[in-house]
Amino acid sequence: MNTSVVEAAIPGAPDLAGLEPVEKIKRRWPMWLGGALTLLMVIGLGRELFSGGLAGLARALPTNPLFYLVFLLYYLGSPTFDYIIFRRLWRIPIDGMIALHKKRIANEVLLGYSGEAYFYAWARQRTQMVAAPFGAVKDVTILSAIAGNAMTLAVVAMALPFGIDLLKPAEFNTLMGSIAVIFAMSLPFLIFSKRVFSLPRGQLWWVFGIHCLRIVSSSVLIAFAWHFAMPQVSVGIWLLLSAGRLLAWRLPLVPNKELLFASFAIMIIGQGEALSELMALIAGLSLVAHIILILGFGVHAVLKRKEA
């Protein structure tokens, strides 16, 4: 066949050898999504930084070094437990900790569950590690919410006999309605578990147990961090406040969860200004840690690219 005749008939025809297959272009979407979410994390952190997120750090920092040690353990807890889960499910390498830290930062700085989208995109780029990551990410996310609801109901069951006399009728009705909503949110996943979950039952129970352990350890560590910052308040009181914080953050019918927790904490320890400064300090330190990690991950990515 005379190819010159065909080329002459179609002037300006593109060089087909230089075009990328559509399938190859489709496979790039996880990389684009991951990059976009990383950029949004940087923007979100900058907005928090310049909008007063570090106000707590302008106050006197705790002098007890145990505060910083316990805070570091508290900060690293969530990604570490996630790593334990996905290490067993996927055998992810230690580099997966970077993606899990970004997942946590995205969830806290951007919209809820944006971190799961980032982590799913990260896993899709590594199909040699896991062929179908969506099912596992979905199951782990749902079980995290169910574990949080279960621990909240457990805290309510333990605390209600001691605090029921302190609640006004309207507050009691709000609490009962919130408990009903929490229970109703988890019930469909339990009833239709065979259709909802992808992992085997044994792995589901194991993941659920790890999530419960994460919640308990996080609550205990933040209580000890508060204690080392304000040692005049006993550890037992701080543990009670930590349980109240878990409850306040999970109640769905409460419009202002931070105000609810602050009111409860002030009622217990009676030091409103000092408590507000402590909460601002914890938020500021978390923001600083987010920024340090994002910058460190950026430097790490540049160095790896140069080595390649």
C-alpha positions in Angstrom: 0.0 0.0 0.0 1.3 3.4 -0.9 1.3 5.3 2.5 2.4 8.6 0.8 -1.0 8.7 -1.0 -2.8 8.3 2.4 -0.8 10.9 4.1 -1.4 13.3 1.2 -5.1 12.6 1.4 -5.2 13.6 5.1 -3.1 16.7 5.4 -2.0 17.6 9.0 -2.7 14.1 10.3 -1.3 13.6 13.8 1.7 11.3 14.4 -0.1 8.3 16.0 3.2 7.0 17.4 3.3 10.1 19.7 -0.2 9.7 21.1 -0.7 8.1 24.5 -3.2 5.2 24.9 -6.4 6.2 26.6 -5.9 3.4 29.1 -2.5 4.9 30.1 -4.1 8.3 30.6 -6.9 6.8 32.7 -4.3 5.2 35.0 -2.8 8.6 35.8 -5.9 9.8 37.7 -4.7 8.5 41.1 -1.5 10.6 40.7 -3.5 13.7 39.8 -5.9 13.2 42.7 -3.1 12.6 45.2 -1.3 15.7 44.0 -4.4 17.9 44.1 -5.2 16.8 47.7 -1.6 17.4 48.8 -1.8 20.9 47.4 -5.1 21.5 49.1 -3.6 20.3 52.4 -0.8 22.8 52.1 -3.3 25.6 51.4 -5.5 24.5 54.3 -2.6 24.4 56.7 -1.5 27.9 55.6 -5.0 29.2 56.1 -5.2 27.7 59.6 -1.7 29.1 60.4 -2.6 32.7 59.4 -6.1 32.6 60.9 -4.9 32.2 64.5 -4.4 28.5 64.7 -1.1 29.1 66.6 -2.7 31.4 69.2 -2.2 28.8 71.9 1.5 28.7 71.3 1.8 32.4 72.2 1.0 31.4 75.8 3.5 29.9 78.2 4.5 26.4 77.1 4.5 23.6 79.6 7.9 23.0 81.2 7.4 19.3 81.9 9.1 17.3 79.1 6.7 14.4 79.7 3.9 16.6 78.2 5.8 16.7 74.8 6.6 13.0 74.9 3.0 12.0 75.6 1.7 14.6 73.0 4.0 13.1 70.4 2.7 9.6 71.2 -0.9 10.9 70.9 -0.1 12.7 67.6 1.5 9.6 66.1 -1.2 7.2 67.4 -3.8 7.3 64.6 -1.5 6.8 61.6 0.4 4.1 63.5 -2.7 2.1 64.2 -3.8 2.5 60.5 -0.3 1.2 59.5 -0.8 -1.8 61.7 -4.1 -2.5 60.0 -2.9 -2.1 56.4 0.4 -3.8 57.1 -1.6 -7.0 57.9 -4.1 -6.5 55.0 -1.7 -5.4 52.3 1.8 -5.8 53.7 2.5 -2.2 52.9 6.1 -1.0 53.3 7.2 1.6 55.9 6.8 4.3 53.2 3.1 3.8 53.6 3.3 5.8 56.9 3.8 8.9 54.8 0.5 8.3 52.9 -1.3 7.5 56.2 0.0 10.7 57.8 -1.3 12.6 54.8 -4.6 10.8 55.1 -4.9 12.0 58.7 -3.9 15.5 57.9 -6.3 15.7 55.0 -9.2 14.5 57.2 -8.4 17.2 59.8 -7.6 20.1 57.5 -9.8 19.5 54.5 -13.2 17.8 54.3 -14.0 14.7 56.2 -13.0 11.5 54.4 -10.9 13.4 51.9 -8.0 11.5 53.5 -9.5 8.2 52.5 -9.7 9.5 48.9 -6.1 10.4 49.0 -5.1 7.0 50.5 -7.2 5.2 47.9 -5.4 7.1 45.1 -2.1 6.2 46.7 -3.0 2.5 46.8 -4.3 2.6 43.2 -0.8 3.8 42.1 0.6 0.6 43.6 -1.5 -2.1 42.0 1.4 -4.5 42.4 0.8 -4.2 46.2 -3.0 -4.6 46.1 -5.1 -5.3 43.1 -8.4 -3.9 44.4 -7.9 -1.4 47.3 -11.4 0.1 47.4 -13.0 -2.7 49.4 -10.4 -2.7 52.1 -10.3 1.1 52.4 -14.1 1.1 52.6 -14.3 -1.6 55.2 -11.6 0.0 57.4 -13.3 3.4 57.2 -16.8 2.0 58.1 -15.4 0.0 61.0 -13.6 3.1 62.3 -17.0 4.9 62.5 -18.7 1.9 64.1 -15.9 1.5 66.6 -16.2 5.2 67.5 -20.0 4.8 67.9 -19.6 1.7 70.0 -17.0 3.3 72.3 -19.3 6.4 72.7 -22.2 4.2 73.7 -20.0 2.5 76.2 -18.9 5.8 77.7 -22.6 6.9 77.9 -23.5 3.7 79.6 -20.7 4.1 82.2 -21.2 7.9 82.8 -25.0 8.2 82.7 -25.7 6.7 86.2 -23.3 9.3 87.7 -24.4 12.4 85.7 -28.1 11.9 85.0 -29.1 14.2 87.9 -27.0 17.0 86.4 -28.9 17.0 83.1 -31.9 19.2 82.5 -34.9 17.6 80.8 -34.1 19.2 77.4 -30.5 18.1 77.7 -31.5 14.5 78.6 -33.9 14.4 75.6 -31.1 15.6 73.3 -28.8 12.9 74.8 -31.3 10.1 74.3 -32.1 11.3 70.8 -28.3 11.4 70.0 -27.9 7.8 71.3 -30.8 6.6 69.2 -29.2 8.3 66.1 -25.8 6.8 66.8 -27.3 3.3 67.2 -29.4 3.7 64.0 -26.3 4.8 62.0 -24.4 1.6 62.9 -27.3 -0.8 62.7 -27.7 -1.1 58.9 -24.0 -2.0 58.5 -24.4 -4.8 61.0 -27.7 -6.1 59.5 -26.4 -6.1 55.9 -22.8 -6.8 56.8 -22.5 -9.6 54.1 -23.4 -7.1 51.4 -21.5 -4.1 52.8 -18.1 -5.5 53.8 -15.5 -7.1 51.5 -13.0 -8.5 54.0 -13.4 -11.9 55.7 -15.3 -11.9 59.0 -12.1 -12.7 61.0 -10.3 -9.7 59.5 -13.3 -7.5 60.1 -13.3 -8.3 63.9 -9.6 -7.8 64.0 -9.8 -4.4 62.4 -12.7 -3.4 64.7 -10.6 -4.4 67.7 -7.6 -2.3 66.5 -9.9 0.7 66.0 -11.2 0.3 69.6 -7.7 0.1 70.9 -6.8 3.2 69.0 -9.7 5.1 70.5 -8.9 4.0 74.1 -5.2 4.8 73.8 -5.9 8.2 72.2 -8.2 9.1 75.0 -5.8 8.0 77.7 -2.8 9.7 76.1 -4.6 13.1 75.7 -5.7 12.9 79.3 -2.1 12.4 80.5 -0.9 15.2 78.2 -3.5 17.5 79.8 -2.3 16.3 83.3 1.3 17.1 82.6 0.3 20.6 81.3 -1.9 21.2 84.3 -0.7 18.9 87.1 -2.9 20.6 89.7 -5.8 18.6 88.2 -5.6 14.8 88.9 -5.2 12.2 86.2 -8.6 10.7 87.1 -10.4 14.0 86.4 -8.6 14.4 83.1 -9.6 10.8 82.1 -13.2 11.7 82.9 -12.9 14.8 80.7 -11.3 12.7 77.9 -14.3 10.4 78.0 -16.6 13.5 77.9 -14.6 14.8 74.9 -15.2 11.5 73.1 -18.9 11.7 73.9 -19.2 15.3 72.8 -17.5 14.8 69.5 -19.8 11.9 68.6 -23.2 13.2 69.6 -24.9 14.0 66.3 -27.8 16.2 67.5 -25.5 18.7 69.4 -25.0 21.9 67.3 -21.8 23.1 69.0 -19.7 20.2 70.2 -16.7 22.4 71.3 -19.0 24.6 73.4 -20.6 21.5 75.0 -17.2 20.0 75.9 -15.9 23.3 77.2 -18.9 23.8 79.4 -18.6 20.3 80.8 -14.8 20.7 81.4 -15.3 24.1 83.1 -18.0 22.6 85.3 -15.6 19.8 86.4 -12.4 21.6 87.0 -13.6 25.2 87.2 -10.6 26.8 85.4 -12.1 28.2 82.3 -9.3 30.5 81.0 -6.5 28.0 81.8 -8.5 25.2 80.1 -9.1 27.3 77.0 -5.4 28.1 76.7 -4.6 24.4 77.1 -7.0 23.4 74.3 -5.6 26.2 72.1 -2.1 24.9 72.9 -2.9 21.3 71.8 -4.5 22.6 68.6 -1.5 24.8 67.8 1.0 22.0 68.4 -1.0 19.7 66.2 -1.0 22.3 63.4 2.8 22.8 63.8 3.3 19.0 63.6 1.1 18.9 60.4 3.2 21.7 58.8 6.5 20.0 59.7 5.4 16.7 58.3 4.1 18.2 55.0 7.3 20.1 54.5 9.3 17.0 55.4 7.4 14.8 53.0 7.9 17.4 50.2 11.7 17.3 50.8 11.6 13.5 50.9 9.8 13.4 47.6 12.2 15.8 45.9 15.2 13.8 47.1 13.7 10.5 45.9 13.0 12.0 42.5 16.7 13.2 42.2 17.9 9.7 43.2 15.7 8.2 40.5 
